[in-house]
Structure formats: structure tokens, C-alpha cells
Amino acid sequence: MIENFLSYNFVQCGLAAGSLVAASCAVLGVFLVLKRLSLIGDGMSHVCLTGVAVALLTSTSPVYMSIPVVAVASLGIMKLTQKFRIYGDAAIGIVSAAGISVGLLITALCGGFNTELLSYLFGSILTVTWTEVALCAGLLVLVVGGILFFYRDITATCFDEPFAHTRGVCTERVNTALVLITSVAVVLSFKVVGIFLISALLIIPPVSALLVSHTFKQVLWRAVIFSVASVWLGVFVSFLIDIPSGAAIILVNLLCLAGCYVWLKWRNAHGR
């Protein structure tokens, strides 16, 4: 069964893209969770609907159209929090509402929901192309390279932003870079799990890793392992019993989170 499953080219392509996106989202999600900006992925995912709707209206690529749209929205969230002194969750809510309302309006102009749009809303990992796999690989290289090169600045900003600022770290630049890279990750994730479930891929694996880790580096690599494993197991389960792959991936993540929570309780009860 597994050999037949992996023999299909579209499955190989989907697993490659899913693994690359899952790893990127896991690493970015750790920093977003620590900065209490985890819901920014939810806001950006709703803005994705606008990008996809515009792409379908203009017959262009949803990926290439959505990246600048979501990037501008992410910068909008940053400006709302900085210039107008609005709390982060409120800024995310405003941009999220704007994104989904504009997206629905453009969708209506396109003639309503169709099969292609639904595939972006709920995920269609087995329709990913090798070109998109290359984009996902580039994203992972960008994420890992950026983390390694600016590791001290990023970690200092996440754990104590005022202190990092006094030490000469340009925290505004770090935050801007983080949300911009996240916006690209969100766009490349909508074929893997769907627009409505992207935020779960950014939040659940890091939270699972935080429950069972003692050091920051453990959180990073365990979040990546949980996220990538959930993609492989979720796609296999969806292939086996014919259910949506995006939902299956997130359900596997939720089971992993529950398992980590149970293990944490057991460890605390036994004093380990």
C-alpha cells in the first residue's frame, strides 16, 4: 500500500511541497507564538482570499497575485499597531475582516464559488506542481538562512523586545522581516491545507513542541518534526480513506498536541 502510494508523481510532488511548507511554518510559528502574534497567520489567510479572487478574475497565478496582496496586508497590521496604538489582535481582526469581505465581493463578481476556488479554500495538496515545490524550497532556504544569520537579534526580540531595543537591535526591522516572510509562507500553504486552516499549521506544531521541550533549540526542531510528520501521515490517511488532505493534516496535528499534553501531565505527575 505505501509503495503504491509513493509511486504516484503527484503524491511525491505534494509531499515534497507539504514537507517544505510545514518546516517553514513550524519555524516561523515558534517565533510568532512567542511574540503572541500567532493569529497573524489567520488574518493573512483571510487576505489570501482576496488575492486568489483577484487572480481568478484576471486569469493570473493565485500564488504570484496573493504574495504582494498578503505582504501589503501584513505591513498594514504592523502600521496599525505602531502608528495608531491598536493592540495586535485588534489590528489582525481589522485586516482579516477587510480581506475576507473584499475577497467575497470579488468572488461574487467572478460568478461565485467554483471548484478551483474551493480547492484553495480547503486545500488541494495533490495538485501542487514542481514549480511550486521549487518556490517552497526557496522559502525554506530563506527562513533557515535568515534565522541562522540573525539568530541573536530574532531571539532577543521575541523574548524581550524592549531590552533588545536598548541593546541596539532594530526590533522594528526584525518584526517587519518576520511578518513579510510569514506572508509568503501563508500564500504557499494554501494549497497544502487550505486558506481556512493555514493558521493551524503555524500554531499547533510550535505549541506541541513547547509542551515537551526544555530548550529553545529543542522547540525549533521538534516543531519541524511534528509539522512534517503530520503532513506525511495526514496525506496518507486522506489517500487511504478518501477525506480532504488539509483537514486530515490538521487533525493529525491536533492529535499530536493532545499526545504532548498527556505526556506533559504524566511527566509532571511522576516528577520528571
C-alpha positions in Angstrom: 0.0 0.0 0.0 2.7 2.5 1.0 4.8 1.6 -2.1 1.8 2.2 -4.4 1.0 5.4 -2.6 4.5 6.8 -3.0 4.8 5.7 -6.6 2.5 8.4 -7.9 4.2 11.5 -9.2 1.5 13.9 -7.9 1.9 12.3 -4.4 5.6 12.8 -4.4 5.2 16.4 -5.5 2.5 17.1 -2.9 4.6 15.5 -0.1 7.7 17.5 -1.1 5.8 20.8 -1.1 3.9 19.9 2.1 7.1 19.0 3.9 8.9 22.2 2.9 6.0 24.4 3.8 5.4 22.6 7.0 9.0 23.0 8.1 8.9 26.7 7.2 5.6 27.3 9.0 6.9 25.5 12.1 10.0 27.6 12.4 8.1 30.8 11.8 5.3 29.8 14.1 7.6 29.3 17.0 8.6 33.0 16.9 5.1 34.1 16.2 3.8 32.2 19.2 6.5 33.6 21.5 5.7 37.1 20.3 1.9 36.5 20.8 1.3 37.1 17.1 0.2 33.6 16.3 -3.2 34.8 15.0 -1.5 36.9 12.3 -1.5 33.8 10.2 -5.3 33.7 10.5 -5.5 37.3 9.4 -3.2 36.8 6.4 -5.0 33.6 5.4 -8.3 35.6 5.1 -6.5 38.2 2.9 -5.4 35.3 0.7 -9.0 35.0 -0.4 -8.7 38.5 -1.9 -5.5 37.5 -3.7 -7.0 34.3 -5.1 -10.2 36.0 -6.1 -8.3 38.7 -8.0 -6.2 36.1 -9.7 -9.3 34.2 -10.9 -10.9 37.4 -12.1 -7.8 38.4 -14.1 -6.7 34.9 -15.1 -3.3 35.1 -13.4 -1.5 32.9 -11.0 -3.1 32.8 -7.5 0.3 32.4 -5.9 2.0 35.3 -7.6 -1.0 37.5 -7.1 -1.5 36.7 -3.5 2.0 37.2 -2.3 2.1 41.1 -2.8 -1.5 41.3 -1.5 -0.8 39.5 1.7 2.6 41.2 2.1 0.8 44.6 2.0 -1.8 43.4 4.5 0.9 42.2 6.9 2.6 45.6 6.7 -0.8 47.1 7.4 -1.1 45.1 10.6 2.3 46.4 11.7 1.4 50.0 10.9 -1.9 49.8 12.8 -0.2 48.5 15.9 2.7 51.1 15.7 1.1 54.3 14.4 -2.4 54.1 15.8 -1.5 52.2 19.0 -4.0 49.5 18.3 -3.4 46.1 20.0 -2.1 43.4 17.8 -5.2 41.2 18.0 -7.5 44.1 17.1 -5.2 45.1 14.1 -5.3 41.5 12.9 -9.1 41.4 13.2 -9.5 44.6 11.2 -7.3 43.4 8.4 -8.8 39.9 8.5 -12.3 41.3 8.1 -11.3 43.6 5.3 -9.5 40.8 3.5 -12.4 38.3 3.6 -15.1 40.9 2.8 -13.2 42.2 -0.3 -12.4 38.6 -1.3 -16.1 37.6 -1.1 -17.1 40.7 -3.1 -14.6 39.9 -5.9 -15.7 36.2 -5.8 -19.3 37.4 -6.4 -18.1 39.4 -9.4 -16.4 36.3 -10.7 -19.6 34.3 -10.6 -19.5 32.8 -7.2 -17.6 29.9 -5.8 -16.3 27.3 -8.2 -14.2 24.1 -8.0 -10.9 25.9 -8.4 -11.7 28.4 -5.6 -12.9 25.7 -3.3 -9.6 23.9 -3.8 -7.8 26.9 -2.4 -10.2 27.4 0.5 -9.9 23.8 1.7 -6.6 22.7 0.3 -5.6 20.5 -2.6 -2.1 19.3 -1.9 -2.1 16.7 -4.6 -2.5 19.4 -7.3 0.8 21.1 -6.4 3.3 21.5 -9.3 7.0 21.1 -9.2 7.4 24.8 -9.9 5.5 25.4 -6.6 7.8 22.9 -4.9 10.8 25.0 -6.0 9.1 28.1 -4.5 8.5 26.2 -1.2 12.2 25.1 -1.2 13.3 28.7 -1.8 11.0 29.8 1.1 12.6 27.2 3.5 16.1 28.3 2.5 15.1 32.0 3.1 13.7 31.1 6.5 16.6 28.9 7.7 19.2 31.3 6.3 17.5 34.3 8.0 17.2 32.6 11.3 20.8 31.4 11.3 22.2 34.8 10.2 20.0 36.9 12.6 19.5 34.3 15.3 20.6 36.5 18.3 18.6 39.5 17.1 15.4 37.5 16.4 15.5 35.6 19.7 16.2 38.7 21.7 13.3 40.5 20.0 11.0 37.6 20.7 11.8 37.1 24.4 12.4 40.7 25.5 11.8 43.3 22.8 12.4 46.4 25.0 15.7 45.0 26.2 16.7 44.1 22.7 16.0 47.6 21.6 18.2 49.1 24.3 21.0 46.7 23.1 20.9 48.3 19.7 18.7 45.7 17.9 16.5 47.2 15.3 13.4 45.5 16.5 11.1 47.2 14.0 13.1 45.8 11.1 13.1 42.3 12.7 9.4 42.3 13.2 8.8 43.6 9.6 11.0 40.9 8.2 9.2 38.2 10.2 5.7 39.1 9.1 6.8 39.5 5.5 8.4 36.1 5.4 5.3 34.7 7.2 3.1 36.2 4.5 5.0 34.3 1.8 4.7 31.1 3.9 0.9 31.7 4.2 0.5 32.0 0.5 2.5 28.9 -0.3 0.5 27.0 2.3 -3.0 27.5 0.9 -2.7 24.5 -1.4 -1.4 22.3 1.3 -4.1 22.8 4.0 -6.4 25.5 2.5 -6.9 29.1 3.3 -9.2 28.4 6.3 -6.7 26.1 8.0 -3.3 27.8 7.4 -3.2 29.4 10.9 -3.3 25.9 12.4 -0.1 24.9 10.6 1.6 28.0 12.1 0.3 27.5 15.7 -0.3 23.8 16.6 3.2 22.3 15.9 5.1 25.1 17.9 2.7 24.8 20.8 3.1 21.0 20.8 6.9 21.4 20.8 6.7 24.0 23.6 4.9 21.5 25.8 7.6 18.8 25.6 10.8 20.8 25.2 13.4 22.1 27.7 15.4 24.4 25.4 14.7 26.8 22.6 16.6 24.7 20.0 14.5 21.7 21.0 11.4 23.7 20.4 12.5 24.5 16.9 13.5 21.1 15.7 10.6 19.3 17.4 8.1 21.7 15.9 9.6 20.9 12.5 9.4 17.2 13.1 5.8 17.4 14.3 4.7 19.5 11.4 6.4 17.5 8.6 5.2 14.2 10.1 1.7 15.5 10.3 1.8 16.3 6.5 3.0 12.8 5.6 0.6 11.0 7.9 -2.3 13.3 7.0 -1.8 12.9 3.3 -1.5 9.1 3.7 -4.7 8.9 5.8 -6.6 11.1 3.3 -5.4 8.9 0.4 -6.4 5.8 2.3 -9.9 6.7 3.4 -10.7 9.4 0.9 -11.0 12.5 3.1 -9.8 16.1 2.4 -6.0 16.2 2.9 -5.9 19.6 4.5 -8.4 18.6 7.3 -6.5 15.3 7.8 -3.2 17.1 8.3 -4.7 19.5 10.9 -6.4 16.6 12.7 -3.1 14.8 12.9 -1.6 17.9 14.4 -4.4 18.1 16.9 -3.8 14.5 18.0 -0.1 15.3 18.3 -0.9 18.3 20.5 -3.2 16.1 22.7 -0.5 13.5 23.0 2.1 16.1 24.0 -0.3 17.5 26.6 -0.9 14.0 28.1 2.8 13.3 28.1 3.5 16.6 29.9 0.9 15.8 32.6 2.4 12.3 33.0 5.9 13.7 33.3 4.8 16.3 35.9 2.9 13.6 37.9 6.0 11.4 38.1 8.3 14.3 38.8 10.4 14.0 35.7 
